[in-house]
């Protein structure tokens, strides 16, 4: 098992990418890569389950080659590491915490994109959406968070 968490500041002038899906919105998330907070949290959950550190160790934000990078490649990397170590992903459970926009209409597209990236059956990829009930930086519309848990099993 591994757990992941990520947070990014909300900024104007950037696309909002969640789980590799562009969400129509007047703001996006600040970050060195595409700032896909959901993909980052899931990547960290997978790396954690493998005891291989965190996303920053594998893709440092000080390296210019990762500027604007598609975060799905980080997720693929973590999945490939699991395979190389003899593990299969059993399932992933994730939650995005963002005050707005409402994301329910994008759930299936996000789940499909993540499941495809991880070579995972759709029924093993959970994505939930919550607000922070107007509390703290997320609730005040200043940031977005994502949490994830990944379960792996050793292949025979």
Long-range contacts (C-beta under 8 A, 24 or more apart in sequence): 1-49, 1-149, 1-150, 1-151, 1-152, 2-44, 2-45, 2-46, 2-47, 2-48, 2-49, 2-50, 2-149, 2-150, 2-152, 3-44, 3-45, 3-48, 3-147, 3-148, 3-149, 3-150, 4-40, 4-41, 4-42, 4-43, 4-44, 4-45, 4-46, 4-47, 4-48, 4-146, 4-147, 4-148, 4-149, 4-150, 5-41, 5-44, 5-145, 5-146, 5-147, 5-148, 6-37, 6-38, 6-40, 6-41, 6-44, 6-55, 6-145, 6-146, 7-37, 7-137, 7-138, 7-143, 7-144, 7-145, 7-146, 8-35, 8-37, 8-143, 8-144, 9-142, 9-143, 10-141, 10-142, 10-143, 10-144, 16-101, 17-71, 18-96, 18-103, 18-106, 18-110, 18-146, 19-110, 19-111, 19-113, 19-114, 19-127, 20-70, 20-71, 20-72, 20-110, 20-113, 20-114, 20-117, 21-106, 21-109, 21-110, 21-113, 23-101, 23-103, 23-106, 24-101, 25-101, 29-144, 31-61, 32-61, 32-66, 32-67, 32-69, 33-59, 33-61, 33-66, 33-67, 33-68, 33-69, 33-70, 33-71, 33-74, 34-68, 34-69, 34-70, 34-71, 35-71, 36-70, 36-71, 36-72, 37-96, 37-144, 37-145, 37-146, 38-94, 38-96, 38-110, 38-114, 38-127, 38-146, 38-148, 39-71, 39-72, 39-74, 39-75, 39-114, 40-71, 40-74, 40-146, 41-94, 41-146, 41-147, 41-148, 42-75, 42-78, 42-92, 42-94, 42-114, 42-146, 42-148, 42-150, 43-71, 43-74, 43-75, 43-77, 43-78, 44-148, 45-92, 45-94, 45-148, 45-149, 45-150, 46-75, 46-78, 46-79, 46-81, 46-82, 46-89, 46-150, 46-152, 47-78, 47-81, 48-150, 49-82, 49-87, 49-150, 49-151, 49-152, 50-78, 50-81, 50-82, 50-85, 50-87, 50-152, 52-78, 52-81, 72-113, 72-117, 75-114, 75-117, 75-118, 76-117, 76-118, 79-117, 79-118, 79-119, 82-152, 86-154, 86-155, 87-152, 87-153, 87-154, 87-155, 88-152, 88-153, 88-155, 89-118, 89-120, 89-124, 89-150, 89-151, 89-152, 90-124, 90-151, 90-152, 90-153, 91-120, 91-124, 91-125, 91-126, 91-150, 91-151, 92-118, 92-120, 92-124, 92-125, 92-126, 92-148, 92-149, 92-150, 92-151, 93-126, 93-128, 93-148, 93-149, 94-126, 94-127, 94-128, 94-146, 94-147, 94-148, 94-149, 95-127, 95-128, 95-129, 95-130, 95-146, 95-147, 95-148, 96-127, 96-128, 96-129, 96-130, 96-144, 96-145, 96-146, 97-129, 97-130, 97-131, 97-132, 97-138, 97-144, 97-145, 97-146, 97-147, 98-129, 98-131, 98-138, 98-144, 98-145, 99-131, 99-132, 99-134, 99-138, 99-139, 99-140, 99-141, 100-131, 100-141, 102-129, 103-129, 104-129
